[in-house]
Amino acid sequence: MCRTAMGAGGCNTERFRSTDFIHFEEYIGITWLNSEQYEAWRIVGSKSSKADSITKVTQG
């Protein structure tokens, strides 16, 4: 299933995403791994300061 993203403010800025409409992740910024750019995501409600998942940024 594809993820569903909901943005606030801009057309291309995703703020929240979910694959099942139950468990949501919130975009928390950009991170770098091995000199490659990734989007960092945290589970909504998490108290952690670290990302729960990352998604590689691709240049379109």
C-alpha positions as MATLAB code, in Angstrom:
seq = 'MCRTAMGAGGCNTERFRSTDFIHFEEYIGITWLNSEQYEAWRIVGSKSSKADSITKVTQG';
ca = [
       0.000    0.000    0.000;
       1.242    3.482   -0.777;
       1.695    5.972    2.001;
      -0.803    8.758    2.373;
       0.635   12.172    3.129;
      -1.150   15.214    4.429;
       0.533   18.579    4.081;
      -0.031   21.862    5.795;
       0.936   25.102    4.139;
       2.595   24.102    0.893;
       1.808   21.849   -2.011;
       4.942   19.728   -1.763;
       5.522   19.654    1.981;
       4.315   16.515    3.703;
       3.839   16.933    7.437;
       2.220   13.613    8.374;
       2.089   10.238    6.656;
       0.420    6.870    7.171;
       0.171    3.603    5.285;
      -2.973    2.441    7.097;
      -4.737    5.619    8.343;
      -4.205    4.421   11.929;
      -0.471    4.744   12.599;
       0.892    8.158   11.644;
       4.400    9.556   11.455;
       5.338   13.238   11.646;
       8.075   14.811    9.506;
      10.833   16.137   11.780;
      13.437   17.351    9.298;
      16.381   16.336    7.175;
      19.175   13.998    8.218;
      22.303   12.770    6.435;
      23.622    9.216    6.222;
      26.764    8.316    4.255;
      26.679   11.747    2.539;
      23.108   11.145    1.296;
      20.074   13.229    2.262;
      17.096   11.619    4.032;
      13.783   12.832    5.471;
      13.427   11.972    9.159;
      10.065   10.755   10.505;
       8.876   10.130   14.084;
       5.783    8.251   15.243;
       3.122   10.740   16.347;
       3.096   10.871   20.138;
       6.656    9.559   20.497;
       8.787   11.232   23.166;
      12.031   10.191   21.441;
      14.356   12.833   20.020;
      15.473   10.397   17.308;
      13.745    9.483   14.059;
      11.740    6.256   13.949;
      12.241    5.982   10.174;
      14.025    7.743    7.345;
      13.242    8.047    3.639;
      15.904    8.798    1.040;
      15.435   12.103   -0.750;
      15.537   11.627   -4.515;
      16.150   14.411   -6.945;
      13.374   14.446   -9.533;
];
